[in-house]
């Protein structure tokens, strides 16, 4: 394979990876493919453009450093970078070599961290809570145990055992349980009947 064919193959395959990464991490991750054999017009692909650069723009200082030194690191991951407008980005640069070990291309990712930081601030404000003196609340749906407790508390407030409540008191109890939404629970009739020592049919009578 000629050097030109090898170079074209590397750029072609790297372009597929660039497209996939850009689609996966859109819109906050800019993906740039550089042709390091043409430093004055190095950019051959740029997706999710956040830097304002264009295809045909020159290589960066990092790209030029790679071109001049084949021992330059293959990967630089998550290093701090800054856009021309001052936004902070997190960058990763991957150098691609030919069969002779010379850098011929680079695939670079630039994540707009300022966007993520803004989202983090928003979520932080959205989830922020504060304590209010004298206010304490637990939001939960009533359970079977709550029905039994409510029946006992109702009777206790009248200095009675649940089984000794009068008919009118039992009617009041049913109304109270309905207001609390407890009578809509599955098995509520059975629970109340058991707590009062009464039959299911009598509970329906007290509800009327």
Backbone bond lengths (Angstrom), bond angles and torsions (degrees), N, CA, C in turn:
res aa  C-N    CA-C-N  psi(-1)  N-CA   C-N-CA  omega(-1)  CA-C   N-CA-C  phi
1 X - - - 1.475 - - 1.517 109.68 -
2 X 1.309 116.65 132.51 1.462 120.34 179.02 1.517 110.14 -71.09
3 X 1.326 116.79 161.41 1.463 122.00 179.38 1.528 110.52 -60.37
4 X 1.319 116.07 -39.60 1.459 119.06 -179.58 1.523 111.16 -65.71
5 X 1.329 116.64 -41.21 1.469 120.41 178.91 1.522 110.67 -64.97
6 X 1.340 115.86 -40.60 1.460 120.25 179.03 1.527 109.82 -64.34
7 X 1.305 115.91 -43.08 1.471 121.37 179.32 1.530 110.45 -61.06
8 X 1.328 116.29 -45.48 1.469 120.84 -179.82 1.527 111.15 -63.99
9 X 1.340 116.47 -37.95 1.460 120.97 179.22 1.524 110.85 -64.10
10 X 1.324 116.74 -44.23 1.467 121.00 179.67 1.525 110.76 -60.77
11 X 1.332 116.86 -45.72 1.466 120.60 179.99 1.529 111.39 -65.93
12 X 1.326 116.28 -38.23 1.457 120.16 -179.68 1.524 111.41 -64.10
13 X 1.333 116.61 -46.46 1.468 120.21 -179.13 1.523 111.49 -70.01
14 X 1.338 115.95 -38.10 1.466 119.84 178.27 1.522 110.58 -65.44
15 X 1.326 117.13 -32.14 1.465 121.26 179.53 1.527 110.69 -64.25
16 X 1.336 117.12 -37.24 1.466 120.68 177.27 1.525 110.82 -62.81
17 X 1.332 115.02 -43.09 1.468 120.07 179.81 1.524 109.99 -64.61
18 X 1.335 116.12 -41.51 1.466 120.63 179.35 1.527 110.97 -60.40
19 X 1.312 116.53 -43.95 1.471 120.39 179.42 1.526 111.24 -61.44
20 X 1.334 115.88 -44.87 1.467 120.23 -178.09 1.526 111.53 -65.15
21 X 1.326 116.82 -43.55 1.465 120.56 179.44 1.523 110.64 -64.15
22 X 1.322 116.13 -42.94 1.463 120.19 -178.72 1.519 111.03 -62.57
23 X 1.317 116.91 -40.86 1.462 120.63 -179.51 1.521 110.95 -69.97
24 X 1.334 116.07 -36.93 1.466 120.63 -178.88 1.521 112.06 -67.83
25 X 1.334 116.57 -41.57 1.464 120.51 -172.39 1.528 113.95 -108.82
26 X 1.335 116.19 17.66 1.464 119.70 175.41 1.536 109.60 -62.69
27 X 1.335 119.12 147.18 1.462 126.76 2.51 1.523 113.70 -103.21
28 X 1.324 117.55 5.57 1.471 119.28 -168.16 1.521 113.75 -95.70
29 X 1.330 117.34 -2.61 1.463 119.71 -178.06 1.527 109.59 -115.97
30 X 1.312 115.81 111.01 1.463 121.33 175.12 1.525 108.75 -79.27
31 X 1.315 116.56 134.23 1.462 121.98 178.73 1.525 108.12 -120.37
32 X 1.316 115.24 124.86 1.467 120.58 -175.03 1.517 109.76 -126.80
33 X 1.326 115.86 131.30 1.461 121.44 175.23 1.525 108.41 -108.78
34 X 1.338 115.41 124.35 1.464 122.08 -178.36 1.528 110.60 -109.27
35 X 1.324 115.53 137.14 1.467 122.02 169.57 1.523 107.10 -97.10
36 X 1.325 116.02 102.74 1.459 120.26 -174.47 1.524 112.97 -76.59
37 X 1.309 117.24 -5.79 1.467 118.93 175.67 1.530 110.78 -83.25
38 X 1.317 116.18 -6.65 1.463 120.79 179.27 1.528 108.70 -134.37
39 X 1.331 118.00 68.80 1.464 121.93 -170.06 1.524 115.24 -59.78
40 X 1.320 118.67 -29.66 1.464 119.93 -178.49 1.531 112.06 -75.62
41 X 1.322 117.00 -16.70 1.472 122.55 176.31 1.531 108.94 -138.83
42 X 1.332 115.59 52.30 1.467 121.37 -167.27 1.529 114.23 -70.38
43 X 1.323 118.24 -35.89 1.466 119.49 -173.74 1.523 110.27 -72.38
44 X 1.346 115.63 118.89 1.462 120.57 178.32 1.541 111.55 -110.53
45 X 1.321 117.15 -14.00 1.469 121.48 176.54 1.517 108.50 -154.81
46 X 1.329 116.10 136.24 1.466 120.63 173.93 1.523 108.16 -143.78
47 X 1.316 115.89 121.70 1.466 122.69 -177.73 1.528 110.02 -119.93
48 X 1.335 116.57 151.49 1.471 122.46 -176.56 1.529 109.59 52.14
49 X 1.294 115.66 52.62 1.467 122.18 -171.28 1.521 111.93 -61.77
50 X 1.340 116.01 115.24 1.463 120.87 175.64 1.528 111.19 -117.82
51 X 1.325 116.65 -8.88 1.467 120.50 -176.59 1.527 112.90 -96.97
52 X 1.328 116.93 -11.86 1.455 119.85 -179.98 1.519 114.28 80.76
53 X 1.318 117.73 6.33 1.461 120.47 178.61 1.529 110.64 -82.78
54 X 1.331 115.54 171.52 1.461 120.68 -177.30 1.520 110.59 -135.64
55 X 1.332 115.40 161.83 1.461 120.45 172.58 1.526 108.20 -58.62
56 X 1.341 116.22 133.52 1.456 121.49 -178.09 1.514 113.81 98.71
57 X 1.370 117.07 -8.72 1.463 119.59 177.34 1.525 110.27 -72.32
58 X 1.336 117.07 157.53 1.469 120.30 -174.81 1.522 113.99 -73.88
59 X 1.327 114.22 169.35 1.461 120.91 177.05 1.518 110.51 -70.46
60 X 1.343 115.80 153.86 1.471 121.04 175.84 1.528 109.59 -79.76
61 X 1.334 115.50 176.40 1.471 119.73 177.33 1.521 111.00 -58.56
62 X 1.328 115.58 -37.90 1.465 119.21 179.90 1.527 110.32 -65.09
63 X 1.327 116.18 -41.59 1.456 119.89 178.34 1.519 111.78 -61.95
64 X 1.326 116.26 -41.95 1.466 120.34 179.30 1.526 110.85 -64.88
65 X 1.352 115.63 -35.22 1.467 119.31 178.26 1.521 110.27 -65.39
66 X 1.312 117.39 -38.49 1.465 120.89 178.01 1.532 111.02 -65.62
67 X 1.317 115.73 -42.39 1.468 119.78 -178.71 1.516 111.13 -60.23
68 X 1.323 115.98 -37.82 1.463 119.64 -175.07 1.519 114.16 -85.42
69 X 1.337 117.57 -10.09 1.466 119.33 -174.82 1.536 109.72 -145.07
70 X 1.316 116.53 107.05 1.464 120.70 -178.96 1.524 112.75 -69.04
71 X 1.347 117.14 -14.10 1.460 120.52 177.91 1.530 112.14 -88.54
72 X 1.314 116.72 1.15 1.452 120.86 177.37 1.538 107.71 -59.68
73 X 1.353 118.78 143.94 1.478 120.82 -176.25 1.531 113.10 -54.32
74 X 1.326 115.46 137.75 1.464 120.12 177.53 1.530 111.56 -63.53
75 X 1.333 115.36 -36.61 1.462 120.37 -175.81 1.523 110.78 -130.30
76 X 1.302 115.93 132.62 1.460 122.92 168.60 1.526 104.92 -122.32
77 X 1.325 116.60 115.62 1.465 120.31 -169.83 1.529 111.29 -115.73
78 X 1.347 115.46 131.38 1.468 123.26 172.77 1.527 113.71 58.22
79 X 1.313 116.79 43.63 1.466 118.70 176.60 1.529 109.89 -93.00
80 X 1.335 115.39 151.60 1.461 120.93 -177.79 1.523 110.08 -72.36
81 X 1.326 115.36 140.07 1.454 121.32 179.78 1.529 107.57 -145.25
82 X 1.317 116.38 165.04 1.464 120.65 -178.50 1.520 110.11 -137.16
83 X 1.338 116.66 134.19 1.448 121.00 176.08 1.524 110.59 -81.03
84 X 1.322 116.42 167.79 1.465 120.53 -176.87 1.520 112.49 -62.72
85 X 1.353 117.38 -24.91 1.466 120.02 179.25 1.521 112.72 -90.49
86 X 1.333 116.01 6.46 1.460 120.55 176.24 1.510 115.40 94.38
87 X 1.320 118.16 -7.24 1.460 119.98 178.97 1.526 110.99 -65.89
88 X 1.331 114.98 140.44 1.462 120.56 178.91 1.519 109.38 -86.54
89 X 1.324 116.57 133.96 1.460 120.86 176.80 1.519 109.63 -128.49
90 X 1.309 115.15 156.23 1.469 122.08 174.18 1.516 107.14 -105.87
91 X 1.325 116.50 121.99 1.463 120.48 -171.95 1.521 112.61 -115.56
92 X 1.314 114.09 150.27 1.464 122.67 172.59 1.525 107.47 -135.39
93 X 1.321 116.08 134.04 1.468 120.81 -178.41 1.522 109.27 -128.47
94 X 1.335 115.68 129.67 1.459 121.73 -178.29 1.525 108.67 -121.26
95 X 1.334 116.59 119.44 1.451 120.80 179.00 1.522 111.40 -88.24
96 X 1.319 116.87 140.07 1.464 122.51 -179.43 1.526 109.09 -117.23
97 X 1.332 116.19 126.53 1.462 121.55 -175.85 1.523 111.43 -107.67
98 X 1.332 114.88 156.42 1.466 119.74 173.87 1.523 109.28 -88.35
99 X 1.303 116.91 -174.94 1.464 121.46 -176.42 1.524 113.06 -66.45
100 X 1.325 117.79 -17.02 1.469 121.29 177.44 1.521 111.98 -90.58
101 X 1.350 117.45 -1.49 1.459 120.79 179.34 1.510 114.22 85.49
102 X 1.322 117.60 13.72 1.469 120.78 178.31 1.524 109.64 -97.47
103 X 1.327 116.00 140.42 1.461 119.86 178.09 1.529 109.91 -69.42
104 X 1.333 115.81 127.58 1.458 120.14 178.54 1.532 111.72 -120.75
105 X 1.319 117.51 -15.99 1.471 120.37 -178.97 1.525 109.92 -155.76
106 X 1.315 115.15 164.75 1.464 121.12 175.97 1.522 109.24 -146.48
107 X 1.309 114.89 139.12 1.461 122.01 177.37 1.525 107.39 -112.70
108 X 1.330 116.48 121.87 1.462 120.28 -173.41 1.521 111.74 -124.18
109 X 1.327 115.67 140.25 1.465 123.00 177.20 1.515 108.87 -117.69
110 X 1.325 116.41 133.54 1.459 121.77 177.43 1.525 108.90 -128.68
111 X 1.322 115.98 110.29 1.465 121.36 -177.27 1.524 109.54 -97.20
112 X 1.329 115.69 126.69 1.460 121.33 -179.90 1.529 109.77 -73.80
113 X 1.326 115.82 89.41 1.467 121.44 -177.70 1.519 111.08 -67.08
114 X 1.325 117.46 -30.56 1.462 120.54 -179.74 1.529 110.28 -60.78
115 X 1.319 116.96 -35.98 1.466 121.90 177.81 1.526 109.73 -64.72
116 X 1.335 115.66 -45.63 1.464 120.17 -179.78 1.517 111.03 -66.96
117 X 1.337 116.47 -39.03 1.463 119.51 178.39 1.522 110.35 -63.30
118 X 1.338 116.26 -38.26 1.454 119.94 177.23 1.518 111.42 -62.92
119 X 1.339 116.24 -41.68 1.459 120.39 177.58 1.520 110.49 -63.68
120 X 1.338 116.70 -40.90 1.465 120.73 -179.80 1.520 110.67 -62.41
121 X 1.346 116.06 -41.45 1.465 119.89 178.18 1.523 110.64 -63.09
122 X 1.339 115.85 -42.71 1.467 120.34 -179.76 1.528 110.77 -63.02
123 X 1.356 115.92 -46.60 1.461 119.66 179.97 1.518 111.34 -64.04
124 X 1.345 115.37 -35.75 1.456 119.25 177.94 1.514 111.38 -62.43
125 X 1.348 116.21 -42.87 1.468 119.87 178.19 1.522 111.32 -68.61
126 X 1.345 115.35 -37.89 1.460 119.61 -178.05 1.523 111.96 -65.48
127 X 1.331 117.61 -35.53 1.466 121.80 -176.45 1.530 112.68 -95.44
128 X 1.316 116.64 1.60 1.460 120.13 -177.86 1.527 110.66 -69.64
129 X 1.310 117.28 135.94 1.460 122.21 176.13 1.519 109.34 -126.07
130 X 1.314 116.53 165.70 1.464 120.34 177.63 1.525 108.84 -142.07
131 X 1.309 114.89 150.50 1.453 120.82 177.71 1.522 109.34 -84.14
132 X 1.327 116.42 135.53 1.461 121.99 176.53 1.516 108.02 -113.46
133 X 1.307 116.34 123.36 1.452 121.27 -176.25 1.528 110.93 -58.67
134 X 1.302 115.33 129.31 1.454 120.79 177.72 1.507 114.62 85.56
135 X 1.336 117.05 -0.90 1.461 120.28 -179.05 1.514 109.70 -114.67
136 X 1.316 116.45 122.47 1.462 121.97 176.91 1.522 107.71 -141.83
137 X 1.327 116.25 127.36 1.454 118.58 -175.52 1.520 110.65 -145.00
138 X 1.331 115.07 142.47 1.459 122.41 171.33 1.510 108.09 -123.31
139 X 1.322 115.69 121.83 1.457 119.68 -179.80 1.512 108.68 -98.23
140 X 1.321 116.65 116.40 1.455 120.31 -179.89 1.529 109.57 -155.96
141 X 1.295 115.08 154.75 1.456 119.24 177.64 1.519 109.76 -79.15
142 X 1.344 116.89 146.99 1.472 119.52 179.29 1.520 110.97 -66.41
143 X 1.347 115.20 150.79 1.460 121.49 179.28 1.529 109.64 -124.00
144 X 1.311 115.04 174.09 1.468 120.56 179.68 1.529 110.81 -57.14
145 X 1.326 116.76 -42.97 1.471 120.28 179.96 1.527 110.85 -61.47
146 X 1.336 116.69 -33.87 1.464 120.14 -179.39 1.528 110.70 -67.23
147 X 1.329 116.45 -35.22 1.468 119.92 178.89 1.527 110.01 -62.38
148 X 1.314 116.41 -48.84 1.466 121.21 -179.25 1.516 110.72 -60.77
149 X 1.325 116.86 -43.40 1.469 121.02 179.66 1.523 110.56 -63.77
150 X 1.329 115.49 -41.44 1.463 119.26 -178.68 1.533 110.62 -64.08
151 X 1.332 116.98 -39.59 1.461 121.15 177.96 1.523 109.86 -63.22
152 X 1.324 115.98 -44.64 1.474 119.70 -179.02 1.526 110.72 -65.67
153 X 1.337 117.28 -42.24 1.465 120.84 -179.99 1.529 110.71 -63.88
154 X 1.340 115.81 -39.51 1.466 120.69 178.58 1.533 110.19 -60.43
155 X 1.330 115.96 -45.87 1.470 120.33 -179.60 1.521 111.15 -68.71
156 X 1.351 116.39 -40.08 1.461 120.70 -178.89 1.519 111.31 -62.27
157 X 1.347 116.24 -36.78 1.462 119.99 179.39 1.523 111.28 -63.78
158 X 1.330 116.40 -16.97 1.467 121.33 179.80 1.526 111.20 -110.46
159 X 1.349 114.97 13.49 1.466 121.68 179.65 1.519 112.17 56.25
160 X 1.335 114.58 41.31 1.453 119.32 -178.80 1.528 110.57 -133.13
161 X 1.325 113.23 161.87 1.452 120.63 168.66 1.532 106.16 -84.07
162 X 1.332 119.01 145.05 1.474 119.56 -179.39 1.517 113.94 -52.03
163 X 1.333 116.86 -33.77 1.462 120.58 -177.80 1.527 112.81 -71.90
164 X 1.335 116.73 -17.10 1.469 119.91 -176.77 1.527 112.92 -100.50
165 X 1.333 117.13 7.69 1.463 119.76 177.87 1.530 110.19 -65.07
166 X 1.317 114.94 143.55 1.456 119.43 178.56 1.529 110.27 -76.31
167 X 1.316 115.64 169.40 1.462 120.33 179.90 1.522 111.60 -58.75
168 X 1.333 116.45 -45.07 1.472 119.71 -179.52 1.532 110.44 -65.32
169 X 1.341 115.93 -36.90 1.464 119.14 178.96 1.527 110.53 -68.03
170 X 1.313 116.06 -37.06 1.460 119.16 177.76 1.526 111.46 -66.48
171 X 1.331 115.97 -35.49 1.460 119.51 175.38 1.539 110.13 -64.11
172 X 1.332 115.43 -43.16 1.468 120.06 177.82 1.527 110.59 -62.44
173 X 1.326 116.21 -39.38 1.462 120.89 178.81 1.527 110.32 -62.05
174 X 1.345 116.32 -45.06 1.464 119.53 179.70 1.528 111.54 -60.57
175 X 1.340 115.06 -42.14 1.465 119.62 179.27 1.532 110.17 -63.00
176 X 1.332 115.39 -39.66 1.463 121.05 179.76 1.532 110.79 -64.51
177 X 1.327 116.37 -44.11 1.466 120.44 179.61 1.528 111.48 -65.78
178 X 1.330 115.95 -36.27 1.466 119.48 178.76 1.526 111.06 -67.54
179 X 1.321 116.23 -39.87 1.468 120.05 177.84 1.525 111.03 -61.13
180 X 1.322 116.87 -34.62 1.457 121.62 179.81 1.524 112.41 -80.46
181 X 1.318 117.00 -6.73 1.464 120.74 -179.51 1.504 113.71 80.15
182 X 1.315 117.46 11.27 1.456 119.77 -174.92 1.524 113.25 -78.55
183 X 1.319 116.32 -24.35 1.457 118.49 -177.41 1.535 112.38 -77.34
184 X 1.322 115.89 -6.31 1.469 119.30 176.97 1.522 111.71 -89.22
185 X 1.337 116.30 -5.02 1.460 120.23 179.15 1.525 110.95 -73.63
186 X 1.315 116.05 146.98 1.460 120.65 176.76 1.527 109.97 -62.26
187 X 1.309 117.23 128.79 1.461 121.29 177.67 1.516 114.16 82.68
188 X 1.346 117.07 8.67 1.468 119.54 -175.54 1.530 111.96 -63.89
189 X 1.331 116.78 -38.83 1.471 119.54 179.71 1.522 110.42 -59.81
190 X 1.341 116.32 -44.65 1.465 120.29 179.95 1.525 111.15 -64.46
191 X 1.336 116.57 -39.85 1.466 120.42 -178.76 1.527 111.01 -64.49
192 X 1.337 116.44 -44.27 1.465 119.89 -179.92 1.530 110.45 -67.64
193 X 1.326 115.96 -41.22 1.471 119.72 179.31 1.521 110.75 -59.89
194 X 1.304 116.16 -42.81 1.471 120.17 -179.65 1.521 110.63 -65.82
195 X 1.363 116.83 -42.59 1.467 120.53 -178.82 1.523 111.98 -65.77
196 X 1.338 116.58 -31.19 1.465 120.45 -179.22 1.525 113.11 -93.68
197 X 1.335 116.39 -7.75 1.450 119.54 -177.35 1.513 110.73 67.55
198 X 1.342 115.74 36.16 1.461 120.72 -176.34 1.525 110.17 -123.19
199 X 1.333 115.58 172.73 1.461 120.60 178.52 1.529 110.06 -86.64
200 X 1.346 115.87 161.86 1.465 120.81 176.96 1.535 110.89 -60.01
201 X 1.321 116.50 -40.90 1.471 119.89 -177.63 1.523 111.64 -64.02
202 X 1.331 116.07 -35.15 1.468 118.28 180.00 1.529 111.06 -69.41
203 X 1.337 117.03 -31.37 1.465 119.74 178.36 1.519 110.02 -64.68
204 X 1.349 116.49 -40.94 1.460 119.96 176.74 1.537 110.18 -62.15
205 X 1.331 115.95 -34.63 1.469 120.58 177.99 1.514 110.85 -63.85
206 X 1.328 116.91 -43.23 1.465 120.63 -178.76 1.535 111.62 -69.93
207 X 1.329 116.36 -25.52 1.464 119.67 -179.42 1.506 110.77 -72.88
208 X 1.335 117.81 -30.86 1.471 121.32 -176.63 1.526 111.81 -63.82
